[in-house]
Amino acid sequence: MKTAALIVAAGQGVRAGGGVPKQFAMLAGKPMLAHSYGTLIAHPGVDEVLVVIGEGQEDALAAALGPIPFVIGGAIRRESVRNGLAAIDADRVLIHDAARPFLSPDVIDRLLDALNSHEGAIPGLPVTDTLVSAAGEPVPRDGLTRVQTPQAFRAATIRAAHDSWPQDQDATDDAQMVRVLGHEVAIVEGSRALEKITHTADFAAAEARHAATLRVRTAQGFDVHRFAAGEELWLGGVRIPHSHGLSGHSDADVALHAITDALLGTIGAGDIGMHFPPSDPQWRGAASARFLEHAAGLIAAQGGIIDFIDLTIICEAPKIGPHQDAIRARIAALLRLPAARVSVKATTTERLGFTGRGEGMAAQAIATIRIAETGE
């Protein structure tokens, strides 16, 4: 059976504040929408993911996730879901709100399992707080559930529910519409991490919840290139005036290569040669900034946060001191970090070895990140 996921992200997010709709605001190192999208697209039980956005949000979506499938939603959530349903061809569908970013694969597993015996399934948590009415009278909480998303349905059933729903009436959620048709909707165990983000203060709470799941990882990178006449010298993404440049298949930026390897090491993703083979002619003369941004992107895709970069450049000449601030600023810009979280140092080998003889340069880097442990 084919399963599609709809992420409803068409709102304007005015209650959350900030200059962009909340689904595109940064949260835990990447746009909020990217968290749930990444979980759904990586799940083996989900075949396709379609994002429903608001009119005029195309550029914001591209900046957050790149060129991915999307459809324009309606004035209210029910219309947005209906537009999404019309654009997919699947047997089962998961309908998720972008404002619940920290979706776990376990919740998806439980929902899909429930669809084997039910027309619909929703995640929920029991109500544990004391409830009172407007008059202050206690309200029994037995049997009450806090409903979350994604909500899962057999596609034909949820389409029928939307088609038959009165256009002049609103619905609390998709599960209500399916129940009106007479179908039972299963409730599976939800997750406290799936709290909805609505107000500005919710962002801080979500950041804190996410930070509690992260673990520190550190890795190092090392690179060497020889000097060659007629080449430009690039260090840390900055062109340095010198009589010789460095020889390599790309622009031979020894500093960025060392940082790239350090970043790849933090997520066990091999080395720079595995991602950009020297035998591939497309990388001849390529800017090493692309390699660094690729490594940073892999970390971001796993929900990781780059905390600090420490770089040491080893050479006799040229003098690095006059260019140190520019190199630091460029690395920080490429990694979208404050300059205070990048350290650039230089040293010599007291004229010993190949660097001491002026035959080339070396660089060593240490990267520190925070990332959720997978347990694998």
Buried (B, 14 or more C-beta within 10 A) or exposed (E): EEBBBBBBBBBEBEEBEEEBBBBBBBBBBBBBBBBBBBBBBEBEBBBBBBBBBBEEBEEBBEEBBEEEEBBBBBEEBBBBBBBBBEBBEBEBBBBBBBBBBBBBBEBBBBBBBBBEEBBBBBBBBEBEEEEEEEEEEEEEEEEEBBBBBBBBBBBEBBBBBBEEBEEEEEBEBBBBBBBEBEBEBBBBEBBEBBBBBEEEEBBEEBBEBBEEBBEEBBBBBBBBBEBBEEBBBBBBBBBBEBEBBBBBBBBBBBBBBBBBBBBBBBBEBEBBEEBBEEEEEEBEEBBBBBBBBBBBEBBBEBBBBBBBBBBBBBBBEBEBEEBBEBBBBBBBEBBEBEBEBBBBEBEEBEEEEBBBEEEBBBBBBBBBBBBBEEEE
